[in-house]
Amino acid sequence: MTENGTLFKTVGRLIKATNAFDVEAALALFATNAIIEDASVGESFSGHAGIREYLDRFFVGYHTVTHLLSVGILGDDHAGVRVDFTGDFGHEIGLLEMSVNADGQIGRIDADLE
């Protein structure tokens, strides 16, 4: 079980790292067995290798900049995050359900677009 503050800090750190296109810093926030399930692209990305691919393809590759719109705490280790994405693809609003493990590392993100 984590504190809600850990969730907020992790969300902020992830956005800061991806906006800087710092894949290594973003990757360090994820557990080694983490999963990103992205319904908007119909793919799942597992482990650090898969998450690196996801970050390289969708953040670095599209020059994606993320702005936090809201964070709703869904439980001690689970949050619903609404973000504004802009980049080479245009503009989208994203919904991320994020969970963190006891160490505060991201264990899972379920991502989709509004």
N, C-alpha and C positions, 0 to 999 in steps of 0.2 A: 504494500500500500504506500502511495506517495502523497505528498502534500499538494494542494491545489496550486501553490506558488511554484512548484516544480513544473507543472504543466504550462503555466504562463511563461516561465523562463525558457522552457524548451521550445515553445512556439516562437518566441522572440528570437532565440538563437538560430533556429532553422531559417526563419525569414531573413535574418541578417546575413547568414552564410550564403543562402541561395541568391540573394540580391547582389552579393559581392562576387558571385560565380565561383565561390570557394568550395569546390566539391569535397575536398579533404575535411574541412571544418564541418560541413553538413553531414558527411558520412560518419564522422566521429560521434554524432548525436544518436545514431542508430545502433541497436543491439546487432550482434553478428548474424542472428537468425531472423532479423526483421523482415516484414513483408509490406510492400505497397501494392494495393489492389486499386487500379484506376479504371473505373467503369467508363470514363469518357474516351479512353483509347482501347478499351477491351483487353487489357493485359495485366498480368501480375508480375511483380519484380521481387525476387527473393534474395536474401543475404546481401552482403556488402557488394558483391559483383553486380547483382541485379539492380540494386539501388544506385550504384555508380552509373550504370547504363541509363537509368531513369533520369538522374540529375543531369548527366551530360546531354541527353537527347532533348529533354523538355525544358530545362532551365538554361543551361549554357547554349545549347543549339538554337533556341528561339529567343535568346536574350530576354528571358522572362523576368519581370520585376513584380514583386508581390507586395501588396499593401494589406495589412490586417484590418478587417472590418469588425469582427467580433469573435469572442471566445465564450462558449457556453460549457460549463463544467457538467459532465454527464455522470460523473462518479469520481472516486478518489484518484483513479489512474486513467481517466477517459474524458476527452473533451471534443466538442463539436466546434470546428474553426471555420469561419467564413472569411474568404480572402478575395481580393481584387487582383487579377492577373493582367498585365499588359506585356506585349512583346511583338516579335515579328509576325505573329499570328493574328494580332489585333487586340481585342479586349474580351475577357471572360470573368465571370464570378465563379469561384471555386468553393466547394464544400469538402472539408477534410474531417473525418472522424479519426482522431489520433489517440492511441493508448501508449502509456509508458510503463516500463517495468519498475521493480523496486529500486533499481539503481538510477532511475530517472532517464533511462535511454528509451528511445522510441522503439516500440515493439511492432506496431502496426499502424498503417495509415490506409483508410478506405477513402479514396478520392473520387470526386465527380464534379461536374459543372452544373450550374443552375440552368 
